[in-house]
Amino acid sequence: MADTVAVLEQARAAYRSGDWETAREAFEGARRDAAATGADLRALASCEWWLGRQDACLGGLESAFRVLSDERDAMGAAEAALVVALVRLIRAEITVGTAWVRRARRILADLPDSRGHAYEVYLTASMDLDGTGALWPAESVSRMRELADALRQPAVSALSAVAAGMHAIRAGRTAEGFAQLDEAMLCVVSDELEPEWAGDVLCTTIHVCHELADFRRMADWTRATEAWCAARGAHVLYAGVCRVHRLELQSASGEWDAAEAALERACEDLGSDHPWIAGEGWNQLGEIRRLRGDAAGAREAYRRASEAGIDPVPGEALLVLADGDTERAAAMIAAALEQRDRMGRARLLRPGIEIALADRRPREAEHLLDELEDDARAFGSDGFHAWAAHGRGMILIQAGDAAGAVGRLHAALDLFRRLGQPWEQANVLCWLATAQELRGEPALAAQLREQAGAIFERLGAPPVVVRSAAADDGGPLTAREREIVELVAQGRANRQIADELFISEKTVSRHLANIYVKLDVGSRTAAAAWWREHAGKRVR
């Protein structure tokens, strides 16, 4: 008995000092001797969590729940049940996780207000477990604030701040919302929350930064989170999550060579324990590959993202657009827009504008731009403002107002430079070049294309093809079709065209089929003859 007491004291002391491996081994020894209490088993589960062993963590949590229930520690049992629910939900085990929330809710119904009640409200609000269709609803924010005021516990106050912050951001009160989230994050990095809940706050905050294209704040909190993880051991689950977020930032800043291979490894590592974050990583990998012209690799990454529960649109729709199937691309964007809330829709709007213009639907493009400009004003995001300025420039080019387009495109270019996004800068430079050509400034257009080309070359990406009715000089072909028929006229074979334009040979064949229909010709020779006749009218 004396030895068991000593082992437990050793385990508890190691746990308090953050020596997770020593604590785990000692707690395991006490559990084998049936001497560990429910609280000890709960601490053992936390050790497993810190060591990145989620299956063992879940086993420890469920054992702790049973022992705490036997000990008639209803509050401890309810809190253990809610952490089981949290971990299950993080792993996308929605049915099982929701069942554990309901179990905890039944226990809490007979207990006075406590930290456990705050955990339950937070989890239900963040996951819409009651099926109301609204994340972070006002009623939950009010209830969390009531609990925070009554209990005066740092953990409850932090979770209340997250709920209030997310509600405010989704209502368009971005500065107010981020002030609340920043306060909650300070509680996290000051160790005022239990680790599992702290990790969820970290993910929620960094994810919303990414969703709002607030890369500066995302970078700041990613660095703080990395330091928090580093102080607690290399195996911490959220160290892997931070790695994905860091790679997302590297991708935005054009560090594609380093990010591409690292993203694939990180997503494989996180696949079972944190599938939604892995899905975000797969989607980002798809974006890198799409922008580099690797359509097959992009489709595979998007498939993995979809399997993890992340919708790969708009990237997947833009791949379809590059194949020349504007109708299908438009249908994909429309379907995705129907499934997203206001904040989630924002990321789809600029690609939707590009697709609508390519599909000759300027009125739809204007409708999408109106929504994007409203969002940019409401959310105050530099990223949204950049997307909106670019979208306005695209529409003005389509309408033939090249002079107006230049001003908006320069505004977008300045914002993308401030955000440190080189591919986006090169993309806008291509649109600016088109606008200058339409203004009769070929020398300036050539200079802009040269600047864009230098960036694309550094990134290992093919140049952007501007699809614009105004730039097509009234001809029946899209910009991509004009490129292909020009190469046909120069005697290139389909394989050579595919290599030069970074597309598949199958895509070249599909474009040629469309070209023959539009030109009412039946052969490559006839298409080449049409090109030689009309080459003087071409505007690149």
N, C-alpha and C positions, 0 to 999 in steps of 0.2 A: 504493500500500500504506500509506504514511504517513497519507494522508487517511482510509482505512478504519479504521486503528487509532485515530485521533483521534475518529472518529465513534463507535466502540464505547466509548471512554473517556467520551465525552460522555453516551452512552446509559446506561452503568452508573452514572455519577455522578448523573444525573437520577433514575434509578430509586431509588438509595439515599436521595435527598432527598425522594422522593414526588412529583416533578414528572412525573406519568404521561404527559401529552400529549407533552412534549419527549422523554421516554425512548422512547415508542412510535414517534415519527417517526424517531428516530436508529436504533433497533433495526431498523425496517423498511428503512431505507437499507442497513444492514449485511447484512440478509438478502438483499436484492436483489443485493448484491455477493458473495453466498455466503461471507461472512466471519463470520457469527454462529455461535457455538457452540451446542450443545444447551442449556447453561445460559442463554445469551442469549435463546434462543427461549422458554425457560420464563419468563424475566423479562418478555419481550414479552407472553406470554399473561396474566400477572398484571396488566400495564398495561391490557390490554383489559378484564379483569375489573373493575378499579377504575373504568374509564371507562364501565361498564355496557354493554359490547359483547360479549354472551355468544357469539354466533356466531363472531366474530373470536377470542375467547378459546379456544373449542374448536379452531378451526383452528390457532392457535398451539400449543396443547397437543399436538395430534396431530403437528404438525411437530417439536416438541421431542422427543416420544417417538421418532420415527424417527431423528433426528440423534443423540440420546443412545444409541440402540441401535447405530448405526453407529460411534459413538465407544467402544463397549464399556463404557459407563457403565451397568451393569445396575441399580444402585440408583437412579440418576437416572431411568432409563427406567421403572422400576417406580413410582416416586413420580409421575411425569408421567401414567402410565396410570391411577393411582388418582384423580388430580384430574380427569382426563377422566371417569372413572366417576362421581365425585361430582357434577360439573356435569350430566351426562346424567341421573342419578337425580333431581336437584333439578327438572329439566325434565320429570319423569315418563316419561322414556324408559327404562323398566325393563329391557327386553331388551338394548338396546345397552349400558346402564350395567353390567349384570351381566356381560356378555361382557368388558368392560374389566377388571372386578375379577378375573375368572378369568385373564385374560392376565397381570395383575400378580402374581397368586398363583403362577403357574407360574415367573415370573422369581424371585420371592422365595424359592421352595423351595430354591434352591441357594445362598442368601446367608445370612450370619450375621444374628442379630437386629438390627433397626435401626428407625428411625423409620417406614420404609415398612411393616414388619410391623404396627406399631401402627395405621397408617392403614387397612390391610386389615381388621384385626380390628374396629376401630371401625365401619367402613362396613358390614361384614357383620352386625354385631350390631344396628346402628341400623335397618337396612332388612330384616332377616330374609332375607338373600339366599340362605341355605342351605335355606330352606323348613322350618325347625324349628317354626314357629308361635309362637315366643317372641321378643319384642324384648328386648334387653339381658340375655341369659341369664347365669347364674352362671359358666359356663365362660369366657365372653368377658371378664367382669369380672376373673376370676382371671388370665387371660392378659395383659390390659392392665396389671394391677398388677405382674405379673412383668416385663414389658417396661419399665415405669416405674422399677422398682427397679434393673434392670440398666443401663439407658441413662442415667438421670439427666438427661434432656433436658426442658426446660419444656413443649414441645409434647406430648410423650408423656405427661407427668404430667397435663397439662390434659385430654387426651382420656381418660385413665384415670379421672380424677375424674368426667367426664361419664358414662362407662359405669357406674361404681359408684353415682353419684347417681341415675341413672335406674332402675337395678335396685332400689335401696333404696326409692325412691318407689313403684314399682309393687308392691313387697312391703308397702307400708303404713308404712314407716319414713320418714315425710315429713321430719322435722327433720334426720335424718341425711343424707337425699338432697339436700335443699336446701343443706346446708352444703357438700357436695361440688360441687354446681353453682355455688354462689357463688364457690368457690375457682377453678373453671375460668373463670368469667366475668372474674375479676380478671386472669387470664392473657390473655384476649382483649383487654381494653381497655388492657393494658400491652404489646400488640404482641408477644406471645411465641409466636403461632401464625401460620402462613402464612394469607393472607387468606381463601382459599376455605374452609379448615377452620375458621377463626375465625367466619366467617359461619354455618356450620352449627351451631356451638356456641351462637351467639346465638339462632338460630331454635329450636333444641331447648329451650333454657332458657325462653324467653319463651312458647313454645307450652305447655309443661307447666304454667307458672303459670296460663295461661288455662284449661287443662283442669281444673285443681284449683280454679278460681274464687278464686285468690290474687291479687286485683287490686292490692294494695299492692306486692307483690314484682314483679309484672308491670310496674307503672308505674315502679318504681325502675330496673329493668334496661332498660326501653324508653328512659328518659331517658339512661342511660349509653350505650346503643347509638347513640342519635341523636347524642350528642356525639362518639362514636368515628367515625361516618360523616361528620359535618360536618367533622372535621379532615382528611378524605381526599378531599373533593370532592363536589359535588352529584350527580354521575352514578353514585355507588356503588350497585350493585344493592340492597344491604341498606338503603339509605336508603328505597327504595320499600317494602320489607318492614316497616321500622319505621313507615312511614306507616300501613300497614294495622293494625298492632298498636296504634298511637296512636288510630286511629279506632275500634277495638274497645273501647278504654277509654272513649272519648268516648260511645260508644253505651251502655255500661253505666251511665254517669253521667248519661244523659238528654240529652246534647247532640246531639239527633237532626237538627236543621236543618243544622248544620255537617257532621255525619258523613255524611248520606245522599248528597249529591252528590259529596263527596270520595271516599267508598268506591267509587262507580261508576267514577270516573276512575282511582283507584289500581288497581282490579282489572283494568281494561282494559290499563293499562300493564304489569302483571305477568303477564298471561295466558300468554305464551309462555315467559318465562324462569323463572317461579316459579309454576307452575299451582296447586300445593297451597295456597300462601298466598293466591293470588287466589281460590281456591275458598272458603277460610275467610272472605275478605272478602265474597264474594257471599252466603254463608250469613248473615253478620251483617247485610247489607243487607236480605235477606229477612226477618230478624227485626224490623228497624225498621219495614218496610212492613207486616208482619203485625200488629204491635202498634198501628200507626196506622190499621188498618182497610182498607189497600190490598191486598186479596186478590190481585188480578190482578198488581200489581207484585211482590208477595211471591213468587208462583208463578214469575214470570219469573226473579227472582234465585235462587230455589232451583234452577231448571233449570240456570242457569249454574254454580251450585255443584256440582251433580251431574255436569255435563260435565267439570269440573275434578277430579273424583275425591273430592269431599266429600259425604257422605250428609246431605241436608237434614232428616232426621228428628232431633229431634222437631218442629221448626217446621212442616214440611209436614203431619205428622199432626195438629197442633193446628188447622191450617187446615181439614182434613177434619172434625175434631170440631166446629168452628164452623159448618160446613155441616149439622150434624146427623147425620152418618154415623158413629155411634160404633163400629159393628162394623168398618168399614174402618180407622178411626183406631187401634183396638186391634190390628188385624192388622199395621199398619205399625210400631207401637211394638214388638210382639213380634218381628217380623223383624229390626229394627235391633238389639234387645237380643241376639239370637243371634249377631250378627256382631261385637260389641264385646268387648274385654277388660274386666277389672274397673273400671279407671279410666275407660274410655270409656263404660261402662254408666251410671255415676253421673249423668251429665248427662241421661239419658233417664228416670230413675226417677220424679222428681216429675211430669213430664208423663204418664208411665205411670199414676201414681196418679190424676191428674185424669181421664184417659180411662177407667180401670177404674171409677171411681165413676160417671161419666156413663153407662157401659154396664151399671150395676147389678151390678157384680162386686166387692163389698166384700172378699171373701177374697183375690182377686188384688191389690187395692190394699194390703191388709195385708202380703202377701208382698213386694211391691215396697218398701214402707216399711221392713220389717225389713232389707232389703239396704241401703237408703239410710242408715239409722241406723248400721248396722255400718260402712259406708264413712266416715261422718262421724267416727266414733270412731277408725277406723284411720288415716285420712289427716290428721286434725286441721285440716280446712279450715273456716274460718268460712262460706264459701259453701255447703259441703255441710251444715253444721249448720243454716244458715238454711233450706235446701231441706227438710231432714228435719223441722224444727219446723213448717214450713208444711204439709208432707204429713200430719203427725200431726194438726194442726188440722183439715184437710179431712176426714180419716177420722172424727174425733170428732164433727164436725157431722153427717156422714152417719149416724153411730150414734145421734144424738140427744143426745149429751153436750155441750151447748153450753158449760156452765161449764168443763169440761176443755179444750175447744177454745180458749177465750179465753186461757188461760195460755200454751199452745203458740204461738198466733198472735202474742201480744205478744212472745214470745221471738224469733220470726222477724222481726217488725217491727223490733226493736232491732238485730238483726244486719244487716238490709238497710240500716238507717240508718247503721250503722257502716261498711258497705261503700260507701255513697254511691250507692245504686241506687234512684232515685225511682219508676220504674215498678213495681218489685217492692214498694216500700212501699205504693203505691196499691192494688196487687193484694191484698196482705194486709189492708189496711184494708177492702176490700170483703167479704172473708171474715169479718173481725171484726164488721162491721155485721150480717151474716147471723146470726152467733152471738148477738149482743146482741138481735136481733129474736126469736130462738128462746127467749131468756131472759126475754122480756117487757119489754125496755128499748128501746122505739121511739125515744125522744128521743135516747138515746146512739147508737143505730144511725144515725139521721139525721145526727148530728154527724160520725160516722166517714165516712159517704158524702160529706158535704160536703168533708171533708179530702181524700178520695180524688179527688173531682171536680175540685178545684183543681189537683191534680198532673196529672191526665189532660188538663185543659184546657191547662196550660202545655206539656205534651208534644205536644199535637195528637193525642191518642189517645182512642178511644171507651172508655167505662167497661167494666170487667170484669163479665161475667155469671156469677154463682155458680150452678153446676149442683149441686144437692144434693137428694137424695130427702127428707131431713128438712125442708128449706126449702120443699119443694113441698106440704107439708101433705097428703100422701097422694094428691094428684091425679095423673092420668095423664100430664100434660104436663111437659116439661123447663122450666127457667127461661127459656130462649130462646123456646120455643114459647108460653109464657105471655105473654111480651112481645109477640110477634107477634099473638096472638089478641086481646090487649087493644087494640092499635092498629087491628086490623080492626073491633073493636066501636066504636072511636071514629070510624070512617068513612074511615080512611086507605086509599089505593090501594097496590098492591104497590110501585110506584116510590117513593112517599113513605116507606113502611116501610123500604125498602132504604136510602134516604138517611139516615133518622133513626138506624138501627142500624149504619150503616157496613158493610153487607153487599151482595151483589149481588141483583138482582131474581130471578135464577134460584134463588138460595138461599132467598129468601122463598117462592117457589112450591113448592120442595121441602119446606120446613117446613110449609106449609099442607096439602100432601098428607098428611104424617105426622099432622098435627092432625086432619084429617077421619077418618083411619083410627082413631086413638086414641079420638076422641069418638063414633065411629059416626054421623057426620053427612055430608051431601053438599053443603053450600053454605057460603058465607061468612056468610050470614044466620043459619044454624043454629049455626055456631061462635060468632058474636057473641052469640047468645041464651044459649048455654052459659056464656060468659064473664060476662054480666050476672048470671046466676043464682049463679055461684060466686065473683064478684069479692071478696066479703067475706072469703073464706078465703085469699085470695092473700097470700103473704109474699114480699117482694122482698129 
